[in-house]
Amino acid sequence: MAQSRSRYRWFVVFVFFLFVLLHQADKLLISPLTTPIMETFEINEAQMGAVSTAALLVAAVFYALWGFLYDRFSRSRLLALASFIWGSTTWLNALAPNYTTFLITRASTGVDDASYPGIFSLLSDYFGPRLRGKVYGIIQVAQPVGFILGTMLATMLGGAMGWRSVFFITGGAGILMSALIFLGVREPRRGQAEPEMAGLEEFYSARISWGVVKGLLRKPSFLILLAQGFFGSFPWQVLIFWFFRYLEVERGYTPDEAMMTMIVAIVPLSIGYLLGGAVGDFFFRRTPRGRLLTAMVGVLAGAVFLALLLLLPAEGEKLSLPLLALMGLTMSVASPNVIATVQDVTEPEVRGTAQSVMSFADTAGAAFAPLLAGLIAVSYSLHVAILVICISTWLLCAVLFGITAWFIPGDVARLRQTMEARAEVKRGEVARV
């Protein structure tokens, strides 16, 4: 029975890896399709940046609702619904006859973006603290792999069939994933994977309470990570949305050359997720500060490599690919550790809410990044926009990770004390029965 349960939980990881891969392919393929979309609707960079901003703002608005729903109802059913929304809204996006309709329909795709907190919350009830960084790293590998898939679809099919056809394909993938999640993923008991509940998995299931929800805002580490999430999303969104066009317009790359260059960054990015999660788990088992110190080193290294890349003189072009690969490897180290840290300090019954609040902060920051970069690009250049926004925010994130590391031992210890007290109560109830 235990072996069968262990195999099934890895099947769940596979399902959500596939979901994230295809979802990211859909969300990120807009980057290589930016130029043909701009030509279709005759718009400038600022207007195109507003498209991404609108989708992110819609996502931010819905995070609070989805977070509450994830902690109140079946996460597996809600994730199936989110996947269906992704597919159907992407189809509507493909049918847009003008810029206004495109803006509105693309914004509507943000409704389902709040699926990720539900995924991380659900997986936290299949895997305990010692493995969560690794599992979240595996899930996040799907993001850059999805980017590669989206880039290839956009580059190969976009030119031959038109950008609308690509949206139809990825929208169909969302509908199929909805059916797979609905039929294949079971809802676990909340809190069953906590180490204090060993032997009590079949008897314990946490229930959400407003007292615990309000307690989130009294955790110093959680509050500082909220600020980090807001600013930490800036570099990601700027690079995802604008780097492909930067290579085309300001570096003179062809679409195929830009695609191959992006892949050079994305492959190490995938490794960075796995490495970051595994290294974070390793150091977390030795100190509660381990995940955050790993994250701090990652963003500092990413900032250094990006700065060297963008400031590289023309005669140093041969160094650009190694620097790009190193940037990809290091910039992804922080993400699985941030997600795992949120799970480390929050009660099982509010992890959906906690991750949704974090994602709201991320999305609120991300909503401004493409538009801000577009505005800077109109006045100066994409080179200036990428350099200024990415370097400044990554340095700030490193400082915030260091501050969070100071507070994290106390917040981790308090959660473990809470879970131990609950385990003692539940053991007493089981003994009386």
C-alpha positions as CSV (number, residue, x, y, z in Angstrom):
1,M,0.0,0.0,0.0
2,A,2.8,2.5,1.0
3,Q,4.7,1.7,-2.2
4,S,1.6,2.2,-4.3
5,R,0.9,5.5,-2.6
6,S,4.5,6.6,-3.2
7,R,4.3,5.7,-7.0
8,Y,1.0,7.6,-7.2
9,R,2.3,10.8,-5.7
10,W,5.0,10.8,-8.4
11,F,2.3,10.3,-11.0
12,V,0.7,13.5,-9.6
13,V,4.0,15.3,-10.0
14,F,4.1,14.1,-13.7
15,V,0.6,15.4,-14.3
16,F,1.3,18.8,-13.0
17,F,4.7,18.9,-14.7
18,L,2.9,18.4,-18.0
19,F,0.3,21.0,-17.0
20,V,2.9,23.6,-16.2
21,L,4.9,22.8,-19.4
22,L,1.9,23.3,-21.7
23,H,0.6,26.2,-19.7
24,Q,3.9,28.0,-19.9
25,A,4.2,27.2,-23.6
26,D,0.9,29.1,-24.1
27,K,1.8,32.0,-21.8
28,L,5.3,32.6,-23.1
29,L,4.9,32.0,-26.8
30,I,3.7,35.6,-27.1
31,S,7.3,36.7,-26.8
32,P,8.5,35.3,-30.2
33,L,5.1,36.3,-31.7
34,T,5.4,39.9,-30.5
35,T,6.6,41.2,-33.8
36,P,3.9,39.6,-36.1
37,I,1.1,40.5,-33.5
38,M,2.4,44.2,-33.5
39,E,2.3,44.2,-37.3
40,T,-1.2,42.7,-37.4
41,F,-2.7,45.3,-35.2
42,E,-0.3,48.2,-36.1
43,I,0.7,48.9,-32.5
44,N,3.9,50.1,-30.7
45,E,6.0,48.6,-27.8
46,A,4.0,50.4,-25.1
47,Q,0.7,49.1,-26.4
48,M,2.1,45.6,-26.7
49,G,3.5,45.8,-23.2
50,A,0.0,46.8,-22.0
51,V,-1.3,43.4,-23.3
52,S,0.9,41.5,-20.9
53,T,0.2,44.0,-18.1
54,A,-3.6,43.5,-18.5
55,A,-3.4,39.7,-18.2
56,L,-1.2,40.0,-15.1
57,L,-3.6,42.5,-13.5
58,V,-6.5,40.2,-14.0
59,A,-4.5,37.3,-12.5
60,A,-3.7,39.5,-9.5
61,V,-7.3,40.3,-8.9
62,F,-8.3,36.6,-9.0
63,Y,-5.5,35.3,-6.8
64,A,-7.4,36.1,-3.5
65,L,-10.5,34.3,-4.7
66,W,-8.6,31.3,-5.9
67,G,-6.5,31.1,-2.8
68,F,-9.6,31.0,-0.6
69,L,-11.3,28.4,-2.8
70,Y,-8.2,26.2,-2.8
71,D,-8.2,26.1,1.0
72,R,-11.9,25.6,1.2
73,F,-12.7,23.1,-1.6
74,S,-11.1,20.3,-3.6
75,R,-7.9,21.6,-5.2
76,S,-7.8,18.9,-7.9
77,R,-11.3,19.9,-9.1
78,L,-10.4,23.6,-9.1
79,L,-7.2,22.9,-11.0
80,A,-9.2,21.1,-13.6
81,L,-11.5,24.1,-13.9
82,A,-8.5,26.4,-14.2
83,S,-7.1,24.3,-17.1
84,F,-10.4,24.5,-18.9
85,I,-10.5,28.3,-18.5
86,W,-6.9,28.5,-19.9
87,G,-7.9,26.5,-23.0
88,S,-11.2,28.3,-23.7
89,T,-9.8,31.9,-23.2
90,T,-6.8,31.2,-25.4
91,W,-9.2,30.2,-28.2
92,L,-11.0,33.5,-27.8
93,N,-7.7,35.3,-27.9
94,A,-6.9,33.6,-31.3
95,L,-10.2,34.9,-32.8
96,A,-9.6,38.6,-31.9
97,P,-10.3,40.8,-34.9
98,N,-8.6,44.0,-33.6
99,Y,-6.2,45.3,-30.9
100,T,-9.0,46.2,-28.4
101,T,-10.5,42.7,-28.6
102,F,-7.0,41.2,-28.5
103,L,-6.2,43.2,-25.3
104,I,-9.5,42.1,-23.6
105,T,-9.3,38.4,-24.6
106,R,-5.6,38.2,-23.7
107,A,-6.4,39.8,-20.3
108,S,-9.1,37.1,-19.8
109,T,-6.4,34.4,-19.9
110,G,-5.1,35.8,-16.6
111,V,-8.1,34.3,-14.8
112,D,-6.5,30.8,-14.7
113,D,-3.0,32.0,-13.8
114,A,-3.7,31.4,-10.1
115,S,-3.5,27.7,-10.7
116,Y,0.1,27.5,-9.3
117,P,-0.7,28.1,-5.6
118,G,-3.2,25.2,-5.8
119,I,-0.5,22.9,-7.3
120,F,2.0,23.8,-4.7
121,S,-0.5,23.4,-1.9
122,L,-1.7,20.1,-3.1
123,L,1.8,18.7,-3.6
124,S,2.8,19.8,0.0
125,D,0.3,17.2,1.2
126,Y,2.0,14.4,-0.8
127,F,5.6,15.4,0.1
128,G,7.1,16.4,3.5
129,P,9.4,19.4,4.2
130,R,12.6,17.4,3.4
131,L,11.6,16.8,-0.3
132,R,9.5,19.9,-1.1
133,G,12.4,21.9,-2.6
134,K,13.3,19.1,-5.0
135,V,9.6,18.5,-6.0
136,Y,8.9,22.2,-6.6
137,G,12.2,22.4,-8.6
138,I,11.0,19.5,-10.8
139,I,7.7,21.3,-11.4
140,Q,9.4,24.5,-12.2
141,V,11.7,22.8,-14.7
142,A,8.5,22.6,-16.8
143,Q,8.4,26.4,-17.1
144,P,11.6,26.8,-19.2
145,V,10.9,23.6,-21.1
146,G,7.5,25.1,-21.8
147,F,9.2,28.2,-23.0
148,I,11.3,26.2,-25.4
149,L,8.2,24.4,-26.7
150,G,6.3,27.7,-27.0
151,T,9.2,29.3,-28.8
152,M,9.5,26.4,-31.2
153,L,5.8,26.4,-31.9
154,A,5.8,30.1,-32.4
155,T,8.8,30.2,-34.7
156,M,8.1,27.1,-36.8
157,L,4.3,27.3,-37.0
158,G,3.7,31.0,-36.6
159,G,5.5,31.8,-39.8
160,A,3.9,29.0,-41.8
161,M,0.4,29.0,-40.4
162,G,0.1,32.5,-38.7
163,W,0.2,33.4,-35.0
164,R,-3.5,32.7,-34.5
165,S,-3.0,29.0,-35.3
166,V,-0.4,28.7,-32.5
167,F,-3.0,29.9,-29.9
168,F,-5.5,27.4,-31.2
169,I,-3.1,24.6,-30.6
170,T,-2.1,25.6,-27.0
171,G,-5.8,26.3,-26.2
172,G,-6.6,22.8,-27.2
173,A,-3.9,21.5,-24.9
174,G,-5.6,23.3,-22.0
175,I,-8.9,21.5,-22.6
176,L,-7.1,18.1,-22.7
177,M,-5.2,18.8,-19.5
178,S,-8.5,19.7,-17.8
179,A,-9.8,16.2,-18.5
180,L,-6.6,14.5,-17.3
181,I,-6.5,16.4,-14.0
182,F,-10.2,15.8,-13.3
183,L,-10.0,12.1,-14.0
184,G,-6.5,11.3,-12.7
185,V,-5.7,13.5,-9.6
186,R,-7.0,12.6,-6.2
187,E,-7.4,15.2,-3.4
188,P,-5.1,14.4,-0.5
189,R,-5.8,15.0,3.2
190,R,-4.5,18.4,4.2
191,G,-1.5,18.1,6.5
192,Q,-1.0,14.4,5.9
193,A,2.7,14.8,4.8
194,E,3.8,16.7,7.9
195,P,6.4,14.7,9.9
196,E,4.5,15.1,13.1
197,M,1.6,13.3,11.6
198,A,3.5,10.1,10.8
199,G,1.1,7.2,11.6
200,L,-1.9,9.7,11.8
201,E,-2.2,10.3,8.0
202,E,-5.6,8.5,7.8
203,F,-7.0,10.4,10.7
204,Y,-5.9,14.0,10.3
205,S,-7.1,16.6,7.9
206,A,-6.7,20.3,8.7
207,R,-9.5,22.8,8.2
208,I,-9.1,26.5,7.3
209,S,-9.9,29.1,10.0
210,W,-9.8,32.9,9.8
211,G,-7.6,33.0,12.9
212,V,-4.9,31.1,11.0
213,V,-5.4,33.2,7.9
214,K,-4.9,36.4,9.9
215,G,-1.8,34.8,11.5
216,L,-0.1,34.8,8.1
217,L,0.4,38.5,8.3
218,R,2.1,38.2,11.7
219,K,4.9,36.1,10.3
220,P,8.0,38.4,9.6
221,S,9.5,36.0,7.1
222,F,6.3,35.8,5.1
223,L,5.8,39.6,5.0
224,I,9.4,40.2,3.8
225,L,9.0,37.5,1.1
226,L,5.9,39.4,-0.1
227,A,8.1,42.4,-0.8
228,Q,10.7,40.2,-2.4
229,G,8.1,38.6,-4.6
230,F,6.9,42.0,-5.9
231,F,10.3,43.2,-7.0
232,G,11.6,39.7,-7.9
233,S,9.0,39.3,-10.7
234,F,10.4,42.4,-12.6
235,P,13.5,40.7,-14.1
236,W,11.6,37.6,-15.1
237,Q,8.8,39.4,-16.9
238,V,11.1,41.8,-18.7
239,L,13.4,39.0,-19.9
240,I,10.4,36.7,-20.9
241,F,8.5,39.4,-22.7
242,W,11.2,41.6,-24.3
243,F,14.5,39.7,-24.6
244,F,13.5,37.9,-27.9
245,R,12.6,41.3,-29.5
246,Y,15.8,42.9,-28.1
247,L,17.8,40.2,-29.8
248,E,15.9,40.8,-33.1
249,V,15.7,44.6,-33.1
250,E,18.9,45.8,-31.3
251,R,21.3,42.9,-31.9
252,G,20.2,42.1,-35.4
253,Y,19.4,38.4,-34.8
254,T,17.1,36.5,-37.2
255,P,14.1,34.8,-35.5
256,D,15.9,31.4,-35.8
257,E,19.1,32.9,-34.2
258,A,17.1,34.5,-31.4
259,M,15.3,31.2,-30.8
260,M,18.6,29.3,-30.5
261,T,20.0,32.0,-28.2
262,M,17.0,31.8,-25.9
263,I,17.4,28.0,-25.8
264,V,21.0,28.5,-24.6
265,A,19.7,30.3,-21.6
266,I,16.6,28.1,-21.0
267,V,18.4,24.7,-20.8
268,P,20.7,25.9,-17.9
269,L,17.6,27.5,-16.4
270,S,16.0,24.1,-16.1
271,I,19.1,22.7,-14.4
272,G,19.0,25.7,-12.1
273,Y,15.5,24.9,-10.8
274,L,16.6,21.3,-10.0
275,L,19.9,22.3,-8.6
276,G,18.4,25.2,-6.5
277,G,15.7,22.9,-5.1
278,A,18.1,20.1,-4.2
279,V,20.8,22.5,-2.8
280,G,18.1,24.3,-0.8
281,D,16.8,21.1,0.7
282,F,20.4,20.0,1.6
283,F,21.2,23.2,3.5
284,F,17.7,23.4,5.0
285,R,18.3,20.1,6.7
286,R,21.3,21.8,8.4
287,T,19.9,25.2,9.1
288,P,16.4,26.8,8.6
289,R,18.3,29.6,6.8
290,G,19.6,27.2,4.1
291,R,16.9,27.8,1.5
292,L,17.1,31.6,1.7
293,L,20.9,31.8,1.7
294,T,20.8,29.6,-1.5
295,A,18.3,32.0,-3.0
296,M,20.4,35.0,-2.2
297,V,23.5,33.6,-3.8
298,G,21.5,32.7,-6.9
299,V,20.0,36.2,-7.6
300,L,23.4,37.9,-6.9
301,A,25.1,35.6,-9.4
302,G,22.3,36.2,-11.9
303,A,22.6,39.9,-11.7
304,V,26.4,39.8,-12.2
305,F,26.2,37.6,-15.3
306,L,23.4,39.6,-16.9
307,A,25.3,42.9,-16.3
308,L,28.4,41.4,-17.9
309,L,26.3,40.1,-20.8
310,L,24.6,43.5,-21.5
311,L,27.8,45.5,-21.1
312,L,29.8,43.2,-23.3
313,P,31.5,45.1,-26.2
314,A,30.9,43.9,-29.7
315,E,34.3,42.3,-30.0
316,G,33.4,40.1,-27.0
317,E,30.5,38.5,-28.7
318,K,32.0,35.0,-28.3
319,L,31.5,35.3,-24.5
320,S,27.8,36.1,-24.8
321,L,26.6,32.5,-24.9
322,P,28.6,31.3,-21.9
323,L,27.4,34.3,-19.9
324,L,23.8,33.7,-21.0
325,A,24.1,30.1,-19.9
326,L,25.5,31.1,-16.5
327,M,22.8,33.7,-16.0
328,G,20.1,31.0,-16.8
329,L,21.7,28.6,-14.4
330,T,21.8,31.0,-11.5
331,M,18.7,33.1,-11.9
332,S,16.4,30.1,-11.3
333,V,17.9,28.9,-8.1
334,A,15.8,31.2,-5.9
335,S,12.3,30.2,-7.1
336,P,11.8,26.7,-5.7
337,N,13.4,27.8,-2.4
338,V,11.0,30.7,-2.0
339,I,8.0,28.4,-2.6
340,A,9.3,25.8,-0.2
341,T,10.0,28.5,2.4
342,V,6.4,29.7,2.3
343,Q,5.3,26.1,2.9
344,D,7.8,25.8,5.7
345,V,6.2,28.6,7.7
346,T,2.5,28.2,7.0
347,E,-0.1,25.8,8.3
348,P,-1.4,23.1,5.9
349,E,-4.9,24.5,5.8
350,V,-3.9,27.9,4.6
351,R,-1.1,27.1,2.2
352,G,-3.3,27.8,-0.8
353,T,-4.1,31.2,0.6
354,A,-0.5,31.9,1.5
355,Q,0.8,30.9,-1.9
356,S,-1.9,33.0,-3.5
357,V,-1.0,36.0,-1.5
358,M,2.6,35.5,-2.5
359,S,1.5,35.1,-6.1
360,F,-0.6,38.2,-5.9
361,A,2.5,40.2,-4.9
362,D,4.5,38.5,-7.7
363,T,1.9,39.3,-10.2
364,A,1.3,42.9,-9.0
365,G,5.0,43.5,-9.6
366,A,5.0,41.5,-12.9
367,A,2.1,43.6,-14.2
368,F,4.2,46.7,-14.3
369,A,7.4,45.2,-15.6
370,P,6.6,44.8,-19.3
371,L,4.8,48.1,-19.5
372,L,7.6,49.9,-17.7
373,A,10.2,48.3,-19.9
374,G,8.2,49.2,-23.0
375,L,8.0,52.9,-21.9
376,I,11.8,53.0,-21.2
377,A,12.4,51.4,-24.6
378,V,10.3,54.0,-26.4
379,S,12.4,56.8,-24.8
380,Y,15.8,55.0,-24.8
381,S,16.2,51.4,-25.8
382,L,15.4,47.8,-24.8
383,H,19.0,47.5,-23.8
384,V,18.7,50.2,-21.2
385,A,15.3,48.9,-20.0
386,I,16.6,45.4,-19.4
387,L,19.8,46.5,-17.8
388,V,18.3,49.0,-15.4
389,I,15.2,47.0,-14.3
390,C,16.8,43.6,-14.0
391,I,20.0,44.5,-12.2
392,S,18.4,46.9,-9.7
393,T,15.6,44.6,-8.6
394,W,17.8,41.5,-8.3
395,L,20.2,43.4,-6.0
396,L,17.2,44.5,-3.9
397,C,16.0,40.9,-3.8
398,A,19.3,39.7,-2.5
399,V,19.1,42.2,0.4
400,L,15.5,41.0,1.2
401,F,16.5,37.3,1.2
402,G,19.3,38.2,3.7
403,I,16.8,40.0,6.0
404,T,14.3,37.1,5.7
405,A,17.1,34.6,6.7
406,W,17.4,36.5,10.0
407,F,13.8,35.8,10.9
408,I,13.1,32.4,9.4
409,P,14.4,30.1,12.3
410,G,11.7,31.5,14.6
411,D,8.9,31.1,12.1
412,V,9.9,27.5,11.2
413,A,10.1,26.5,14.9
414,R,6.7,28.0,15.7
415,L,5.1,26.0,12.9
416,R,6.7,22.7,14.0
417,Q,5.5,23.4,17.6
418,T,2.0,24.0,16.3
419,M,2.0,20.7,14.3
420,E,3.4,18.7,17.2
421,A,0.6,20.1,19.5
422,R,-2.0,19.1,16.9
423,A,-0.4,15.6,16.6
424,E,-0.6,15.1,20.4
425,V,-4.3,16.1,20.4
426,K,-5.1,13.7,17.5
427,R,-3.1,10.8,19.1
428,G,-5.3,11.3,22.2
429,E,-8.5,11.3,20.1
430,V,-7.4,8.1,18.3
431,A,-6.4,6.4,21.6
432,R,-9.9,7.1,23.1
433,V,-11.6,5.6,20.0
